[in-house]
Amino acid sequence: MGIFNFLSKKKTPRNTPKKISKLNNNPTTWIDAQYEDNPRKKENILLIAESDNQNDFIELHFIYNHLIDLYYKQRNDWDDALPKCIECCWKDIEIFPLFKDSYLKSELHNQDGTIPRIPSFQRLAIIYEKKGDTKKAISICEKAIDYGLTEKTKGGFNGRLDRLKKKL
């Protein structure tokens, strides 16, 4: 009878994060996913971390960075990866002012007021440009420039913006 119970047992849908059993009651973080090789397991850990850290904007930023990276790498293998990547980019962009404020108040930042690179802007601009949605890519670049952000390309966001405007 045991084998029949096993076969008839309902499986958890792929999109539903399973709670990680931990020895302590600390919230799950992006660090918990850092060394996971299985992309679906990594996604699950990161989604739990997102749920566990809704009010920690520094933690959320790094969770979104890892989700963006994961989804972008899986864009050719998972049908839902690119839309999820875009969604995470937007989530990170949306919390950016809160992240920046929290980061500058924390002990993590350099005393010169600089913040770490924010890859969601660059990634989203690239995705929109590749999809042929130049106006959206321009909008993302302008938003990044308004925030005073840089990217590690030759021309930065200003160069990308100029190149995109030439396409219109």
Stockholm file with secondary structure:
# STOCKHOLM 1.0

chainA/1-168         MGIFNFLSKKKTPRNTPKKISKLNNNPTTWIDAQYEDNPRKKENILLIAESDNQNDFIELHFIYNHLIDLYYKQRNDWDDALPKCIECCWKDIEIFPLFKDSYLKSELHNQDGTIPRIPSFQRLAIIYEKKGDTKKAISICEKAIDYGLTEKTKGGFNGRLDRLKKKL
#=GR chainA/1-168 SS CHHHHHHHSCCCCTTSCCCCCCSSCCCCCGGGGTTCCCHHHHHHHHHHHHHHTTTCHHHHHHHHHHHHHHHHHTTTTCTTHHHHHHHHHHHHHHHHHHHHHHHHHSSSSCTTCCCCCCHHHHHHHHHHHHTTCHHHHHHHHHHHHHTTCCCSSSSHHHHHHHHHHHHC
#=GC SS_cons         CHHHHHHHSCCCCTTSCCCCCCSSCCCCCGGGGTTCCCHHHHHHHHHHHHHHTTTCHHHHHHHHHHHHHHHHHTTTTCTTHHHHHHHHHHHHHHHHHHHHHHHHHSSSSCTTCCCCCCHHHHHHHHHHHHTTCHHHHHHHHHHHHHTTCCCSSSSHHHHHHHHHHHHC
//
